[in-house]
Amino acid sequence: MLQHVGLVCYSEEKADLFFKDILGLEKGEKKFLDEDLAEKIFFIKTSFEIINYTDASSRFEVLIPEDGSVANPEKPVAHLCIKVDNMDEFLVKCKDMGVSVNRVPKGDRFLVFVTDFSNNIFEVQV
């Protein structure tokens, strides 16, 4: 069910030290999350460089903010990505139970994020 964990780091160098050098994970290619999409997902108008650190059973999606900020407790970026069997059933259950759902258009699809009752953010995939 767990797809990845999204965390924020101060810099690529600090991320490399922990995820690559200490945990021994493989460093993937860099991607970029522009500020418009970041604002739709996390409600923060900041662009991010994204680096995945992986092994056979784990994937950490490390977001490095362009503006140098790391954490804003009122607008968190750290998240877990989970996989569900049926997105429609899952979203109906969320709505019925009062869980906040954020569907963000990206190209020809939607990214789905839910926020639990303690403000933890979950990206949801099928």
HELIX and SHEET records of a PDB file:
HELIX    1   1 GLU A   12  ALA A   15  1                                   4    
HELIX    2   2 ASP A   16  ILE A   22  3                                   7    
HELIX    3   3 GLU A   35  PHE A   42  1                                   8    
HELIX    4   4 MET A   87  MET A   97  1                                  11    
SHEET    1   A 8 GLU A  26  LEU A  33  0                                        
SHEET    2   A 8 PHE A  48  THR A  54 -1                                        
SHEET    3   A 8 ARG A  59  PRO A  65 -1                                        
SHEET    4   A 8 LEU A   2  VAL A   8  1                                        
SHEET    5   A 8 HIS A  79  LYS A  83 -1                                        
SHEET    6   A 8 ILE A 121  GLN A 125  1                                        
SHEET    7   A 8 ARG A 109  THR A 115 -1                                        
SHEET    8   A 8 SER A 100  LYS A 106 -1                                        
END                                                                             
